[in-house]
């Protein structure tokens, strides 16, 4: 069976979000899937005239009690 197919396929995957300084968090895709966790995730940005808006991406997980999965200066997002 291919990873993306079959019953509960989304439960086998994670997103690995890494910042420029090496801080990394994993988010189970099942947490975001409307059929399971249905949690929200935000990828926010702020730009100015001197800095492109994509230069300061920040990942936020509303509802996280201690904001441990908040990642500033996102450098990469990998699906695993």
C-alpha positions in Angstrom: 0.0 0.0 0.0 1.3 3.5 -0.9 1.8 5.9 2.0 -0.8 8.4 0.7 -3.5 5.8 0.1 -5.8 3.6 2.2 -7.7 3.9 5.4 -6.4 6.6 7.8 -3.5 7.5 5.5 -3.1 10.9 7.0 -2.3 9.3 10.4 1.0 8.0 9.0 2.4 11.4 8.2 3.9 14.4 10.1 5.1 17.8 9.2 8.6 18.7 10.4 8.8 22.5 10.7 12.4 23.8 11.2 13.5 27.4 11.9 16.6 29.1 10.7 18.3 28.6 14.1 17.6 24.8 14.0 14.6 24.7 16.3 12.2 22.0 15.0 8.8 20.7 15.8 6.7 17.9 14.5 3.0 18.1 13.9 0.9 15.0 13.2 -1.1 15.5 10.0 -4.0 13.7 11.8 -4.2 16.6 14.2 -5.0 18.9 11.3 -7.3 16.4 9.5 -11.0 17.5 9.9 -11.9 13.9 10.5 -9.6 13.6 13.5 -8.1 16.5 15.4 -9.3 19.3 13.2 -6.8 21.7 14.8 -5.9 24.9 13.1 -2.4 25.9 12.1 -1.3 29.3 11.0 1.7 30.3 8.8 2.0 34.0 9.4 4.3 36.5 7.8 5.2 40.2 8.2 6.9 42.2 5.7 8.1 45.8 5.2 9.4 47.9 2.3 13.0 46.6 3.0 12.3 43.0 3.7 10.2 40.6 1.6 7.1 39.3 3.4 8.3 35.7 3.2 11.5 36.4 5.1 9.9 36.2 8.5 7.5 33.2 8.4 6.1 32.1 11.7 4.1 28.9 12.5 1.5 29.1 15.2 -0.8 26.5 16.6 -3.7 28.2 18.3 -4.7 26.4 21.5 -1.3 25.1 22.4 -1.0 25.8 26.1 2.7 26.6 26.2 3.2 27.6 22.6 5.9 24.9 22.3 5.1 24.5 18.6 5.4 28.1 17.7 8.3 28.4 15.2 9.7 31.8 14.2 11.8 32.3 11.1 10.6 29.1 9.4 13.2 27.8 7.1 11.6 24.5 5.9 8.5 22.4 6.2 8.9 18.7 5.3 6.2 16.1 4.9 7.3 12.8 6.4 
